[in-house]
Amino acid sequence: MIEIFRQYLEIKNLSELNDVNKPFTDCSIEVVINPDFQLNKFFYKQIGRKHRWIDRLSWTEQNWKSYLNDKNVKTYILKQDKELAGYFEQIFNPEKNDYEIAYFGILEEFRNKKYGGYLLSYAIKSCFKNDINRVWVHTCSLDHKNAISNYLSRGMKIFKKDIIKISA
């Protein structure tokens, strides 16, 4: 058995954000207008392979399409020049009037270049364009070593912790 330490973080007001500016002039972030499950699947597999992202590996093409066609789900892509560098998925919960940053990551060759802080800043700001209660995310001990520090550095606060056990 492996014990995984999981933390849930939130930010309740845009004024709490410690914003990070664009690290390079030729990087950009854009929302995916026409969902393409292959794009999300690519990021999920590439970023998640070293962090044990496994829950979606069994998803069928239809599972991916159904998820991405939900009007409350949006995908944003980070590009360096025209090259894919990272992404995040956000899910709006109308009952709680909040956004979850469901998946977030930078491709390995773009890590440690200030993209993570910039992408997270953008993710939080894009959620607060709407009148919402909070933006939240969860991370765990299997995620990239800089994940928790990025969330905390942007102004997010831990609101819950737990430990889960999984098979090795």
C-alpha positions in Angstrom: 0.0 0.0 0.0 1.1 3.5 -0.8 -0.1 6.5 1.4 -0.8 9.6 -0.6 -1.0 12.9 1.2 -3.7 15.1 -0.5 -4.3 18.8 0.0 -7.2 21.0 -1.2 -6.5 24.7 -1.8 -8.8 27.6 -2.6 -8.7 31.3 -3.3 -11.8 33.3 -2.6 -11.0 36.7 -4.1 -9.0 37.9 -7.1 -7.4 40.5 -4.8 -5.6 37.6 -3.0 -3.8 36.5 -6.2 -0.1 37.0 -6.4 0.0 37.3 -10.1 2.9 36.2 -12.3 3.5 38.0 -15.6 4.1 36.3 -18.9 7.6 34.8 -18.8 8.3 35.2 -22.5 6.7 37.5 -25.1 6.0 34.7 -27.5 4.0 32.5 -25.1 0.3 32.6 -25.1 -2.8 31.0 -23.5 -6.0 30.3 -25.4 -9.2 28.6 -24.6 -10.1 25.6 -26.7 -13.3 26.6 -28.6 -14.0 23.3 -30.2 -13.1 20.5 -27.7 -10.8 17.9 -29.0 -10.5 14.9 -26.7 -7.2 13.9 -28.4 -5.6 17.2 -27.1 -6.8 16.7 -23.5 -5.8 13.0 -23.6 -2.4 13.9 -24.9 -1.8 16.4 -22.0 -3.3 14.0 -19.5 -1.0 11.2 -20.5 2.2 13.2 -21.0 2.0 15.3 -17.9 0.4 12.6 -15.7 2.6 9.6 -16.6 5.2 10.5 -13.9 2.5 11.5 -11.3 0.3 8.5 -11.5 -2.7 10.1 -13.2 -4.6 6.9 -13.9 -8.3 7.6 -13.4 -8.8 8.5 -17.1 -6.6 5.9 -18.7 -9.6 3.6 -19.1 -11.8 6.3 -20.6 -13.3 5.6 -24.0 -13.5 8.1 -26.8 -17.1 8.6 -25.8 -16.2 9.3 -22.1 -13.7 12.0 -23.3 -16.2 13.6 -25.7 -19.0 13.6 -23.1 -16.8 15.2 -20.5 -15.4 17.9 -22.8 -18.8 18.7 -24.3 -20.2 19.6 -20.9 -20.8 23.4 -21.0 -19.3 23.8 -17.6 -15.9 22.3 -18.7 -13.3 24.4 -20.4 -9.7 23.6 -21.5 -7.0 26.2 -21.9 -3.7 25.6 -23.7 -0.3 27.3 -23.0 1.9 27.6 -26.1 5.5 28.7 -26.4 5.6 30.3 -29.9 3.4 27.6 -31.6 4.6 24.7 -29.5 2.3 23.1 -26.9 3.7 23.7 -23.4 0.9 23.1 -20.9 -2.8 23.2 -20.1 -5.5 23.3 -17.5 -9.1 22.2 -17.3 -11.6 24.2 -15.3 -15.0 23.0 -14.2 -17.7 25.4 -13.1 -20.1 24.1 -10.4 -23.3 26.2 -10.6 -24.7 24.8 -7.3 -21.6 26.1 -5.4 -20.9 29.0 -7.8 -17.2 28.0 -7.9 -14.6 26.7 -10.3 -12.3 23.7 -9.8 -9.0 23.7 -11.7 -9.4 20.0 -12.4 -6.2 19.2 -14.2 -3.2 21.5 -14.5 0.3 20.9 -15.8 3.3 21.9 -17.8 5.0 19.5 -20.3 8.4 18.3 -19.0 10.6 20.2 -21.4 8.9 23.5 -20.3 9.2 23.0 -16.6 11.3 25.3 -14.3 10.9 28.2 -16.7 8.2 30.2 -14.9 5.4 28.8 -17.0 3.6 27.2 -14.0 3.2 30.4 -12.1 2.0 32.3 -15.2 -0.4 29.5 -16.2 -1.9 29.3 -12.7 -2.3 33.0 -12.4 -4.1 33.0 -15.8 -6.3 30.1 -14.6 -7.3 31.9 -11.5 -8.0 35.2 -13.3 -10.0 33.5 -16.0 -12.3 31.9 -13.3 -12.8 35.3 -11.5 -14.0 36.9 -14.7 -17.3 35.6 -13.5 -18.9 36.5 -10.2 -18.0 33.4 -8.2 -17.4 32.3 -4.6 -14.0 30.7 -5.1 -11.5 28.8 -7.2 -10.2 25.5 -5.8 -7.8 22.8 -6.7 -6.4 19.7 -5.1 -2.9 18.3 -5.3 -1.1 15.3 -3.7 2.3 13.9 -2.8 2.5 12.2 -6.3 2.3 15.5 -8.2 5.2 17.6 -9.3 7.4 18.8 -6.4 6.7 22.4 -7.2 2.9 22.1 -7.4 2.0 22.9 -3.8 4.5 25.8 -3.7 3.0 27.3 -6.9 -0.5 27.1 -5.5 0.5 28.7 -2.2 2.7 31.3 -3.9 -0.3 32.4 -6.0 -2.3 33.1 -2.8 -4.3 29.9 -2.5 -4.9 28.6 1.0 -5.2 25.0 2.2 -8.7 24.3 3.4 -8.6 20.5 3.7 -6.1 17.6 4.0 -6.4 13.9 3.9 -4.5 10.7 3.3 -5.6 8.0 0.9 -4.2 4.5 0.5 -3.7 2.9 -2.9 -2.2 -0.4 -4.1 1.5 -0.1 -5.0 
